[in-house]
Amino acid sequence: MSSPAPAEAGHDRRWLVLVLVCIAQFMVVLDATVVNVALPSIQTDLEFSPSSLQWVVNAYTLAFGGFLLLGGRAADFVGRRRLFVAGVVLFTTASLVCGLSESSGVLVAARALQGLGGAMVSPAALSIVTTTFKETRERTKALSIWAAIAVGGAAVGLLLGGVLTEYMSWEWAFFVNVPVGIASVLLSLRFVPESTVAGARGIDVGGAISVTAGLTLLVYGIVKTEAYGWASAETALLLGGAAVLLAAFVVIELRHRAPLVRLGVFRTRSLAGANVSMLAVTGGMFSVFYFASIYVQQTLGFSPVQAGLAFLPLTAGIIVFSGIAQQLIGRVGVRPVGLTGMAVAAVGLLLLSRAGVDGTYVADLLPGLLVMSAGLGLTFVPLTLIATAGVADADAGLASGVFNSSQQIGGALGLAILTTIATGQTEGALEAAGPSAGPAEQASAMVEGFQAAFAGGAGLMLAGVVILAVWVRRRDVADIQASEGPAVHGI
């Protein structure tokens, strides 16, 4: 049997490279949701308090979002394959530590390391894809596969987390990454080519550390307001420290020769408005995965597998309405579709806020999930276009990185705010019930907290509507659509 021609072998290797980097990206995306269904089990085994449980999620998203831009810059500087492999090694090692954790502190620290590893893997992997596929049609096909990983990873994460938690243990939600990571490293060293950007110099480590530390302190300060109070000296110290670190980030970016974020890019109103809107949207969206996962297991009595299956309609709806959004944008425009999507998602969250302690999945949870999925599907596509289509070609990569970071940071900040609201509402209900509150009163108080969080999430979605309507003017959208032409209207 004759061996394949060199050109054919090279073609086959390109698709093998795509498979390898997509597997690693799938692992990173999956890990953002796989723990949600396992949260009740983790809370029981490691004795997390209701307010501190969110750090299992936020430690990952903050590190991932805070270092994502640095990861993209470092990939150009130190080599894309080198950073990709290093990121997979760190992510895999941190996953092992997560599964072996016997205390809440160790788990949270390991989750942060996972986020850092993900911030190295994701931009390096995308760069490998774009440099491996040079021909336009093949690159479009490869990037379409890459984009499908994001939605597929989130959906599979919820279901896989339920299966592993129910039939094995929550630790296996992390252990499952280990063999995948090892295989990915070995195969990548063999088949993925190395590439760097000639002349790339200067990694803004100070910027990445200051913004991540500032955001972490901000989230921690918001969480602790429930214990300290908003007017306390402790809260002032925490939030003041966060402000100092974030101010230091701005100073560093203004002075660094190769800043993590060139702040001048925010003069583009469409980019700035879409990013702030996305902060609000993901803040509200994270409340669904977090609080609804706990609600269906602790209130409705679902098993972990049933909980994972319960969220599949949400994912399916987002996929379907994302396709519808692409058609609507060509007919009515980017801005109206985005505004409508966020408003519909807010209605879905308000429906979820009516789910009671005696509720059922079909009557109380499913309608809100379906409505919210329609809203989110109509939101993501237009916000992505608004954030990226109106910028210069030289800033396209930066705009994409900032937008991805906004999603992670918005989710972390929103979850901190909504968890504080939920905890305060629950504790207020327990105080009203008195010291003799029994299991029924405790369950009711917990659900009141969930309801307050869902209502707060609806408020964040509506804030996104206002931000987009006020910040992004019609002429900004008209400029985007005119510059894109058939690329927008033909979607």
N, C-alpha and C positions, 0 to 999 in steps of 0.2 A: 504494500500500500504506500503510495507516494505521500511525502510530507507536504503540508500546505505551502503555497508560495509565500515569500516574505511579506508582501503587501497584505495578503489574506490573513497571515498570522498576526501582523500588527493590528489589523482591524479587529480580529477576535480578542486580542489582548485589551484593546480599548474598552470593550464591553465588559470584560472581566474586571478591569479597574473600576468601572462604574458599579458593578455588583459589590465589590469589596467596600468601596467608600459608602455606598448606600446601606450596607449592612451595619456599618459603624454608626451612621447617622440615624438609622432606625433605632438602634440601641439607645442613643442619646435622647431622641424624641420620646421613645417609649417610657424612659425612666422619669419623664416629667409627669406622667399620669399613672404609671403602674402602682405607685404607692398609695394613691387616693383611696382605693377600695380596701387596702390593708391598714388604713389609719386607725380604725377602732381596735384592731388586734394589737397594733404597735402601742397604742395608748394604754391598753390594759397590761401588756407584758413589761413595758419600760416605765410605767407610772408617769406618763406625761399629764400635766394639768390641761384643762380645756383650752386655756389661753396660750400655752407653750407648744401645743401639738402642731400648730401651724408652721413651726420652724423646721419640721421635717420636709415641708414643701418649700418654704421661703429660703432656707439655707441654700438649696439647690438653685432656685430661680434667681436669687440675688447674685450669687457667684457667676452663674452662667451669663446673665444679662450684663453684669458689671465688667466682665473680662472679655466679652464677645468681640468688641472692636479691637482690643489689644491682640486677641488671637488672630484676627485677620491681618493686622500689620505684621505680627511676628511670623506668620506663614510666608509672607513675601521676603522677609529678612533672613530667617534661619533655614528656610527650605520647607516646602509644603509637605512632602512626605515625612520629613524628619519631625515636624511639629504634629502632624497627624498621628504618627506612630507613638510619639511621646504622650499625646493626649489620650489615646486609647489605653496605653499602659497605666496612666494615672487614673483614668475612669474605671478601669477593670480592678485595679488595686483598691480603690476607694469603695467599689461595690462589694468586694470581699470583706472589707472592714465593716461596712454597713450591716452585712448579714451576720457578722460575728459580734456585733455590738451588744453589750449587756447593760448599758446605761444610756439615758437620753442624751447626755452631753457628747458621748462618743459618736452616736448615730448622727446628731446634728453636724458635728465637725466633719464626719466622713461624707455627709451629703454635700457640704460646701466644697469638699475636694472633688466630688463627682461633678459639680457644676463647673469648677475650674477646668477639669478634664474635658467636659463638653464644650466649653468655650474655646478650647484648643482644637478639638476635633471638627466641629461644625464648619467654621470658615475655611479651614485648611482643606476639608473634603470638598466643599463647593468650588474652591479654587482649582483643585485637581480635576474636577469635572470640566470646568470651563477651559482649562488649558489642554486637556486631553482631546476634547472634541472641537476641532477647528472649523469643520464644515457646518454651515448655518443650519441645515435641516437636521443633521445628526445631533447638533448641540441642542436644538429645540426639543428633540425627542428625549435626549438625556436629561434635560432640565425638567421636562414634564414628569418623567419617572421620579426625579429627585423631589419635586413638589408633592407628588402623591405619597411619598414617604411620611411627610409631616402629618397629613390627615390620617393615614393608615396607622402610623405609630401611636397616635393619641388614642384611636379606637381600640387597637389591639392591647394597648397598655392597660386600659380599664378592665377588659375581659381577662387578659392574662393574669393581672393582679388578683382578680377574684378566684381564678382556677388555682393558682399557686398557693394563695392564702388558705383556701378551703381544704384542698387535698394534701397539702404539704405543710407549709407554715409561712408567715410573712417574710421570714428571712430569705426564702427562695425567690422572692421578688427582686432581690439583689444578687443572689448566687447565680441566677440564670445568666447574668452578664459575663461571668468569668470565663466559661468555655468559649463563648462567642468572641470576647475580647482577645483571648489568646490566639484563636484561629485567625482573627482579623490582623493581628500584628504579624504573625508568621507569614501569611500570604501577601500582605502589603509589602513587607521587606523583599519579597521575591518578585512581585509583579508590578507594583506601583512605581512609576518613574519619579525621580527627584526633579524639582524645578524651583528656581528662585527668580526674583526680579533684579536685574542688573542695576547696581547703584543704590539699592534700597538701604537706607541707613536710619538709625534713630528709632528706638522703641520707647514709647511713652509709658514706662512702668509707673512713674509717679502719678500720672493722670488716672490710670486704671485703679491703682490702690486707693487714691483719695476719693474717687467717685464711688467705688464699691464700699469702702469703709463709711463714707458719709451716708449712703443709702441704707446700709445695715444699721447704723446708729439711729437713723430716722425711723426705720421700721420698729426697732427695739423701743425707741422712745414712745411711739404711738401705742404699742402693745402695753407698755408699763403705765400708761395714763390711767388704766382701769384700777391699778393698785395705788399709784401715787396721787392721782388727780391732775387735771390740766394746769392748775394754778400752783402746783408744788414746786419747790426748789429742785427736786430730783428731775422732774419733767423738763424744767427750764434748762438744766445742765445738759441733759441728753439731747434735746432738740437744738440747743445752742451749739453743742459740739458737732452735731450733724451739719448745721449751717456753716460752721467754720471749715469743715472738711470739704463741703461742696463749693464754698467760695475759693478754697485753695485749688480745687480742680479747675475752676474757671481761670484763675491766674496762671496755672501751669499750662493750660491749653493756649492762652494768649501769648505765652513766652516761648513755648517749646518749638524747636525747629521742625519737628515732625509730630504735631499734636495728634492725640488719639481722635479728637473730634475738632475739625476746623469750625469754630463757632460761627464764622461768617455765613455758613451754609444755612443757618436758621433765619437769615434775612428773606429767604424764599418763603412767602406766607403759606403756600400750599403744603410745603414740607413740614413747617412748624405746626400748623393747625392740625394736619393729619396725625402727627406724632402725639400731640397732646390729647387728641381725641382717642387714639389707640390706648394711651395710658388709662383713660377712663373705661373704655370698653373691656380691656382685659382685666381690670380691677373688678368689674361686675361679673365677668365670665368665670373667673376663678372661684367665685363664691358657689357656683353651681356644682363644680366637681368636688369641692371641699365639703360644703355643708350638706349637699344632697347625698353624698356618699355615706356620711354619718347618719343622716335621717333614715335612709332606706334600710340600714342595718340595725340601728339601735331603736328606731321607732316602729318601722314597718316589719322588722324581724326578718329581713332578707338575708340569705346566705351570701358570702362573698361572690360566688359565681352569679347568683341572681342579681346582685348589685351591679356587677360588670355588664350583664346583659341589659339591665334597665337603662343604661346610657347609650346603647347602640342607636336608638331612634334619634338622639341628639346629634350624633356624628353623621348618620345617614342624611338627616335634614340639612346639615351644614353643607355637605357635598352637593346635594340636589339644588339647593338655593344659590350656591356659588355659581353653578352653571346658568341658572336663571338670571342672576345678577349680570353676568357677562352679556347676555342678550339685551337686558333692560338698559344697560349703560349706553349701548349704541342707539337706543330709541329716545330715552328721556334725559340722558346725561349722567355724569359721575356723581355730582353733588346730590341731586334728589334721591338717587338710589341709596347712597350712604346715609343720608338723613333718615330716610324711611326705615332702613335696616336697623339703625340704633333705636329708633322709636318702637319698632316691633319687638326688638329684644327686651326693651324695658317693660313692655306689656307682659311678655313671657315671665319675667322675674316677678312682676306683681302677682301673676297667677300662682307662681310657686310660693309666694309669701302667704297664701291662704291655706296651704297644706297644714292640717292640724294633727294633734296627737292621735286621733282616731281615724286618720285619713287612709286612703287606699292609693295604690300606684296608678291605676287607670283613671280614677276620678280626680285625684288631687295633684299628682306629680306629672303624669304623661302630657296633659294639655299644655302645661307651662313649658315643658321640655321641647315639645313640637313647635310652639310659637317662638320660643327663644332660638331654636335651631334655624328657623326661617329668617329671623332677624339677623343672626350672626352671619349666615350665608350671604345675605344682602349687604353686609357691612364690610367684610374682609377685603373683597375684590376692589370696591371703589376706594377704600382708604389706602390700599397698597398703591393703586394707580396715582392717587393724589399726592402721596408721599414721595413717589419715585419718578413720575413721568414729567414733572415740571422742572427738573434740575438739569444742570449742564452735564454733558457726557463725562467730564473729568470728575464730577461728584457723584456719579451713579453708584459706585461701590460704597462710598461713605453714606449716602442716603439709605441704601438697603441695610447697612449695618446698624445705623441709628434706629431705623424702623423696627428691626428685629429686637434690638435692646429695649426699645420702648415697650414692646409686648411683655418681656420678662419682668422689667422693673415695675410696670403698671400692675401686673398680676401680684407681685410681692407687696407693693404698697396698698393695693386694694384689699388684699386678704388681711393685712394687718389692721386696716381700718374696720373692716366688716367683722373680724373676729373680736375686736374690742367692743363693737356695738352689740354683738351677740352675747358676749360674756356679761356685759353690763345689764342687758335685758334679762338674762337668766337669773343673775344674782338678785336683781330687783324683784323678780317674781317669787324667788325663794324667801326673801325677806318678808314680802307681803303675806306669804303662806304661813310664816311663823316657824318656830323651832320644831314643831310637831309635824312638819311636812313629811308625808310618806312617799313611797315610790311613785304613786300616781301624780302627786304634786310635783315631784322632781322631774318626771318625764314631761309633764306639761310645761314646766319652766324652761327645760332644754329646748323644746319645740318653739316656744315663744322667742328664744334667742335666734333660732334658725329663721323664723319668720321676719324678725327685725333685720337680719343679714340680707335676706333676699330683697326686702324693701330697700335697704341701703344700696344694694347692687343695682336696682332699678334706677335709683337716684344717680348713680355714677353713669349709667347708660344715657340718661336724659342730659346729664352734664356734657357728655360727648356730643349730643345733638346741638346743644347751645354753642359749644366751642367751635364745631365745624361750621355752623350757620353764620356765626359772627366773624370768625377768624379767616375762613376761606371764602373770599368774595366770588360773586358770579364771574367776574372778569378773570380771576385767577384760574377758575375751572375752564373758562372759555379758551384761555391761553394754552392750557394743558391739552385740551381736546384738539385745538387747531394745530399744535405742534406734533401731536400723535397722528392726527388724520385717521386713515383707515385702521391703524393699529388699535385705536380705541373704538371707533364707530363700527368696525367690522367684527368686533368680538362677539 
